[in-house]
Amino acid sequence: MYSMCTYFLALQKFQVHEDTAIAYKMQSAEYKNHVSRNKEQRKSVRAGVRTAKETYLDEVRNAGILPDNSVAEM
């Protein structure tokens, strides 16, 4: 009886250890995925802002709204 109880306690401790390891692995993968997505999203936003600024400056320049030296400073 004693050895069966010890067996189940050892099994339970092993399962807890395995569950912890799996949870850590999953959380680590999720974090890496999250960071990677954030980097790509920020890169995309920066490119979009840059394109929007260039388009705006072209339109301002073509419309003659501001002097060329003001547009060049932007």
N, C-alpha and C positions, 0 to 999 in steps of 0.2 A: 504494500500500500504506500509506504513511504517513497519508494523509488518512482512509483507512478505519479505521485504528487510533484516530486522533484522534476520529473520529465516534463510535466505540463507547465511548471513554472519556467523552466529553461526554454521551452517552446514559446511561451508567451513573451519572454524577454527577447528572444530572437525575432519574433514577429514585429515587436515594437521597434527594434533596431532596423529591420528591413523596411518597415513603413516610413520611418524617419529618413532613411537613405533615399527611398523613392520620392518622398515629398521634397527633399532638398534638390534632387536631380530635376524634378519637374519645375520647381520654383526657379532654379537657376536657368533652365532653358527658356522659361517664360520671360524672365528678366532680360536675357540676351536678345530675345526676339523683340521685346518692347524697345530696348535701346536702339536696335538696328532700324526698326520702323521709324523711331523718332529722328534718327540721323537722316534717313532718306526723305522724310517729310520736311525737315528743315532745309535740306538741300534743294528740294523742289520749290519750296516757298521762296528761298533766296533767288533762285533762277527766275521765278515768276515776277518777283519785285523788280529785278534787274531788267527784264523784258518790258515790263509796264513802264518803267522810268524811261527807257530808250524810246519806246513808242510815244510817250508823252512829249519828250524833248523833240522828237522828229515832227510831231504835229505842231508844237509851239513854234519851232523853227520855220516850218512850211507856211504856217498861218501868219508869221511875222508879228506875233503878239508881243514878243519881247525882243530887245536888241540881241544881236548874236553874242556879244560879250557876256550878257546876263545868262544866256542859255549855256554858254561854255562853262560858266562857274557852277552850274548845277550838277 
